[in-house]
């Protein structure tokens, strides 16, 4: 805005559509300094690392540990806290026999625990399958059977759902409190893996 006003005052006959939105210095910074002209190739490890959602999140959590990652009403959760909580869930899932590429259900109302669970599943190398509490029992049973999931992260209210009778239910708060491993899990990446099932 300042650049537009300066240009307008200095060159008052310039048409609005010809006004420069940013200064020459800002343009140079955006185009040359902030923008990398060399993109990593899919064959390089840099490409994989920069395109792996968990690594991107972990990098952000390191860079902005105390910044707010999630806010629900008046409550907030920092990147560091979210990352540590998700790591504990991921380690619990791994120790519970969840293998990379396995499908893990997520049946939790919208909350911090839902995001912790979702990120924990992905950090464990698993695929999360969202299960909506509003679905009829028959629909939930079909999704569970069709996806082949054997584990499901749940909250307090969800663990007694009849549709989950054949599935090992793991409460997010239990998974978090059982282990104190805050380190990021290091798993070998799976080719063509996806983080969720729709």
VEXMIMI-863141 format. One record per residue (C-alpha): residue in three letters; x, y, z. Coordinates in nm, 4 decimals, m for minus. Example, Ala and Ser with C-alpha at 12.3 -4.5 7.8 and 13.67 -1.06 7.14 Angstrom:
<vogus>
type->ala	east->1.2300	north->m0.4500	up->0.7800
type->ser	east->1.3670	north->m0.1060	up->0.7140
</vogus>
This chain:
<vogus>
type->unk	east->0.0000	north->0.0000	up->0.0000
type->unk	east->0.2823	north->0.2381	up->0.0863
type->unk	east->0.4495	north->0.1689	up->m0.2473
type->unk	east->0.1240	north->0.2375	up->m0.4340
type->unk	east->0.0758	north->0.5671	up->m0.2500
type->unk	east->0.4363	north->0.6737	up->m0.3120
type->unk	east->0.4090	north->0.5933	up->m0.6811
type->unk	east->0.0731	north->0.7684	up->m0.7093
type->unk	east->0.2061	north->1.0858	up->m0.5425
type->unk	east->0.5312	north->1.0856	up->m0.7451
type->unk	east->0.3637	north->1.0006	up->m1.0751
type->unk	east->0.0099	north->1.1300	up->m1.0361
type->unk	east->m0.0766	north->1.0751	up->m1.4021
type->unk	east->m0.0077	north->0.7002	up->m1.3882
type->unk	east->m0.3149	north->0.4840	up->m1.4370
type->unk	east->m0.4166	north->0.2679	up->m1.1402
type->unk	east->m0.3629	north->m0.0549	up->m1.3318
type->unk	east->m0.0030	north->0.0515	up->m1.3996
type->unk	east->0.0906	north->0.1199	up->m1.0375
type->unk	east->0.3516	north->m0.1132	up->m0.8916
type->unk	east->0.2225	north->m0.3046	up->m0.5899
type->unk	east->0.5677	north->m0.3740	up->m0.4487
type->unk	east->0.8984	north->m0.1916	up->m0.4701
type->unk	east->1.1902	north->m0.3080	up->m0.6821
type->unk	east->1.3708	north->m0.4280	up->m0.3674
type->unk	east->1.0666	north->m0.6273	up->m0.2557
type->unk	east->1.0265	north->m0.7769	up->m0.6036
type->unk	east->1.3928	north->m0.8849	up->m0.6031
type->unk	east->1.3542	north->m1.0406	up->m0.2572
type->unk	east->1.0412	north->m1.2347	up->m0.3569
type->unk	east->1.1629	north->m1.3502	up->m0.6967
type->unk	east->1.5310	north->m1.4126	up->m0.6257
type->unk	east->1.5928	north->m1.4544	up->m0.2540
type->unk	east->1.2763	north->m1.6264	up->m0.1329
type->unk	east->1.2079	north->m1.8372	up->m0.4376
type->unk	east->1.4302	north->m2.1293	up->m0.5143
type->unk	east->1.4729	north->m2.1727	up->m0.8869
type->unk	east->1.5928	north->m2.5307	up->m0.8484
type->unk	east->1.3284	north->m2.7786	up->m0.7418
type->unk	east->1.4467	north->m3.1144	up->m0.6073
type->unk	east->1.3925	north->m3.4066	up->m0.8410
type->unk	east->1.1684	north->m3.6979	up->m0.7345
type->unk	east->1.4778	north->m3.9213	up->m0.7298
type->unk	east->1.6599	north->m3.7136	up->m0.4678
type->unk	east->1.6232	north->m3.7698	up->m0.0944
type->unk	east->1.5579	north->m3.3974	up->m0.0581
type->unk	east->1.2411	north->m3.4354	up->m0.2657
type->unk	east->1.1124	north->m3.7093	up->m0.0375
type->unk	east->1.2056	north->m3.5287	up->0.2813
type->unk	east->1.0437	north->m3.2031	up->0.1729
type->unk	east->0.7310	north->m3.3797	up->0.0533
type->unk	east->0.6776	north->m3.6006	up->0.3568
type->unk	east->0.3997	north->m3.4497	up->0.5654
type->unk	east->0.5378	north->m3.5719	up->0.8965
type->unk	east->0.8850	north->m3.4336	up->0.8245
type->unk	east->0.7344	north->m3.1005	up->0.7197
type->unk	east->0.5350	north->m3.0855	up->1.0423
type->unk	east->0.8360	north->m3.1861	up->1.2541
type->unk	east->1.0447	north->m2.9144	up->1.0916
type->unk	east->0.7737	north->m2.6586	up->1.1683
type->unk	east->0.7519	north->m2.7860	up->1.5270
type->unk	east->1.1279	north->m2.7333	up->1.5675
type->unk	east->1.1242	north->m2.3878	up->1.4084
type->unk	east->0.8173	north->m2.2621	up->1.5955
type->unk	east->0.8039	north->m2.4769	up->1.9073
type->unk	east->0.6165	north->m2.2273	up->2.1236
type->unk	east->0.3882	north->m2.0920	up->1.8505
type->unk	east->0.0242	north->m2.1938	up->1.8586
type->unk	east->m0.0505	north->m2.4905	up->1.6343
type->unk	east->m0.4136	north->m2.5442	up->1.7358
type->unk	east->m0.6735	north->m2.3326	up->1.9073
type->unk	east->m1.0140	north->m2.4463	up->2.0254
type->unk	east->m1.2070	north->m2.1719	up->2.1987
type->unk	east->m0.9833	north->m2.0294	up->2.4677
type->unk	east->m0.7509	north->m2.3323	up->2.4751
type->unk	east->m0.4365	north->m2.3518	up->2.2650
type->unk	east->m0.1750	north->m2.6158	up->2.1890
type->unk	east->0.1793	north->m2.5289	up->2.0796
type->unk	east->0.3615	north->m2.7027	up->1.7963
type->unk	east->0.6004	north->m2.8586	up->2.0478
type->unk	east->0.3179	north->m2.9977	up->2.2629
type->unk	east->0.1254	north->m3.1273	up->1.9618
type->unk	east->0.4375	north->m3.2938	up->1.8232
type->unk	east->0.5319	north->m3.4562	up->2.1568
type->unk	east->0.1784	north->m3.5833	up->2.2171
type->unk	east->0.1542	north->m3.7221	up->1.8618
type->unk	east->0.4957	north->m3.8884	up->1.9013
type->unk	east->0.3800	north->m4.0688	up->2.2170
type->unk	east->0.0695	north->m4.1936	up->2.0342
type->unk	east->0.2817	north->m4.3029	up->1.7354
type->unk	east->0.5250	north->m4.4967	up->1.9565
type->unk	east->0.2322	north->m4.6606	up->2.1380
type->unk	east->0.0763	north->m4.7666	up->1.8069
type->unk	east->0.4084	north->m4.9089	up->1.6858
type->unk	east->0.4536	north->m5.1039	up->2.0110
type->unk	east->0.0934	north->m5.2261	up->1.9784
type->unk	east->0.1803	north->m5.3933	up->1.6501
type->unk	east->0.0643	north->m5.1291	up->1.4027
type->unk	east->0.2906	north->m5.1773	up->1.1018
type->unk	east->0.3717	north->m4.9158	up->0.8381
type->unk	east->0.0898	north->m4.9081	up->0.5856
type->unk	east->m0.1648	north->m5.0597	up->0.8270
type->unk	east->m0.5050	north->m4.8941	up->0.8476
type->unk	east->m0.5966	north->m4.7374	up->1.1840
type->unk	east->m0.9423	north->m4.6006	up->1.2547
type->unk	east->m0.9945	north->m4.2605	up->1.4097
type->unk	east->m1.3273	north->m4.2145	up->1.5888
type->unk	east->m1.2999	north->m3.9049	up->1.8031
type->unk	east->m1.5069	north->m3.5904	up->1.8190
type->unk	east->m1.3343	north->m3.2732	up->1.7003
type->unk	east->m1.0805	north->m3.1896	up->1.9676
type->unk	east->m0.7099	north->m3.1695	up->2.0405
type->unk	east->m0.7155	north->m3.5476	up->2.0879
type->unk	east->m0.8483	north->m3.5907	up->1.7353
type->unk	east->m0.5564	north->m3.3966	up->1.5871
type->unk	east->m0.3063	north->m3.5699	up->1.8173
type->unk	east->m0.4475	north->m3.9073	up->1.7094
type->unk	east->m0.4493	north->m3.8225	up->1.3404
type->unk	east->m0.0896	north->m3.7010	up->1.3473
type->unk	east->0.0143	north->m3.9962	up->1.5663
type->unk	east->m0.1296	north->m4.2442	up->1.3153
type->unk	east->0.0538	north->m4.0818	up->1.0249
type->unk	east->0.3787	north->m4.0576	up->1.2264
type->unk	east->0.3514	north->m4.4322	up->1.2980
type->unk	east->0.3574	north->m4.4863	up->0.9212
type->unk	east->m0.0033	north->m4.6030	up->0.9223
type->unk	east->m0.3017	north->m4.4902	up->0.7198
type->unk	east->m0.5837	north->m4.3240	up->0.9096
type->unk	east->m0.9442	north->m4.4048	up->0.8351
type->unk	east->m1.1892	north->m4.1437	up->0.9670
type->unk	east->m1.4957	north->m4.2930	up->1.1324
type->unk	east->m1.7780	north->m4.0484	up->1.1927
type->unk	east->m1.9860	north->m4.0946	up->1.5063
type->unk	east->m2.2904	north->m3.9821	up->1.3104
type->unk	east->m2.2696	north->m4.2793	up->1.0707
type->unk	east->m2.5218	north->m4.5594	up->1.1243
type->unk	east->m2.3759	north->m4.8729	up->1.2832
type->unk	east->m2.4127	north->m5.0691	up->0.9570
type->unk	east->m2.2080	north->m4.8069	up->0.7701
type->unk	east->m1.9349	north->m4.8115	up->1.0338
type->unk	east->m1.9226	north->m5.1932	up->1.0252
type->unk	east->m1.8892	north->m5.1853	up->0.6465
type->unk	east->m1.6052	north->m4.9301	up->0.6559
type->unk	east->m1.4205	north->m5.1261	up->0.9232
type->unk	east->m1.4538	north->m5.4544	up->0.7340
type->unk	east->m1.3772	north->m5.3037	up->0.3925
type->unk	east->m1.0683	north->m5.1139	up->0.5112
type->unk	east->m0.9305	north->m5.4069	up->0.7100
type->unk	east->m0.8527	north->m5.1924	up->1.0110
type->unk	east->m0.7667	north->m5.3741	up->1.3309
type->unk	east->m0.6924	north->m5.0778	up->1.5583
type->unk	east->m0.8954	north->m4.7662	up->1.6245
type->unk	east->m0.8061	north->m4.4545	up->1.8210
type->unk	east->m1.1011	north->m4.3368	up->2.0248
type->unk	east->m1.1906	north->m4.0814	up->2.2887
type->unk	east->m1.3793	north->m4.1355	up->2.6137
type->unk	east->m1.7287	north->m4.1512	up->2.4659
type->unk	east->m1.6476	north->m4.3511	up->2.1550
type->unk	east->m1.4824	north->m4.6627	up->2.2968
type->unk	east->m1.8076	north->m4.8505	up->2.3580
type->unk	east->m1.9444	north->m4.8250	up->2.0046
type->unk	east->m2.0932	north->m5.1587	up->1.8968
type->unk	east->m1.9364	north->m5.1263	up->1.5512
type->unk	east->m1.5911	north->m5.1392	up->1.7129
type->unk	east->m1.6472	north->m5.4786	up->1.8806
type->unk	east->m1.4005	north->m5.6603	up->1.6525
type->unk	east->m1.1362	north->m5.3858	up->1.6661
type->unk	east->m0.8724	north->m5.3078	up->1.9283
type->unk	east->m0.9772	north->m4.9686	up->2.0626
type->unk	east->m0.7005	north->m4.7473	up->2.1944
type->unk	east->m0.7902	north->m4.4321	up->2.3826
type->unk	east->m0.5715	north->m4.1400	up->2.2813
type->unk	east->m0.5211	north->m4.0305	up->2.6420
type->unk	east->m0.4120	north->m4.3848	up->2.7368
type->unk	east->m0.1674	north->m4.4037	up->2.4472
type->unk	east->m0.0191	north->m4.0697	up->2.5482
type->unk	east->0.0213	north->m4.1544	up->2.9150
type->unk	east->0.1672	north->m4.5055	up->2.8758
type->unk	east->0.4850	north->m4.3995	up->2.6998
type->unk	east->0.7053	north->m4.0988	up->2.7486
type->unk	east->0.8881	north->m4.1248	up->2.4162
type->unk	east->0.8747	north->m3.7719	up->2.2798
type->unk	east->1.1232	north->m3.8319	up->1.9982
type->unk	east->1.0012	north->m3.8347	up->1.6410
type->unk	east->0.9580	north->m4.1944	up->1.5191
type->unk	east->1.1996	north->m4.2787	up->1.2387
type->unk	east->1.0474	north->m4.5248	up->0.9972
type->unk	east->1.1566	north->m4.6328	up->0.6533
type->unk	east->0.9222	north->m4.4651	up->0.4052
type->unk	east->0.6826	north->m4.6802	up->0.2067
type->unk	east->0.6602	north->m4.6217	up->m0.1658
type->unk	east->0.3253	north->m4.4842	up->m0.2792
type->unk	east->0.1923	north->m4.4611	up->0.0759
type->unk	east->m0.1107	north->m4.2510	up->0.1528
type->unk	east->m0.1948	north->m4.0916	up->0.4855
type->unk	east->m0.5690	north->m4.1625	up->0.4840
type->unk	east->m0.8579	north->m4.3564	up->0.3357
type->unk	east->m1.1706	north->m4.1748	up->0.2239
</vogus>
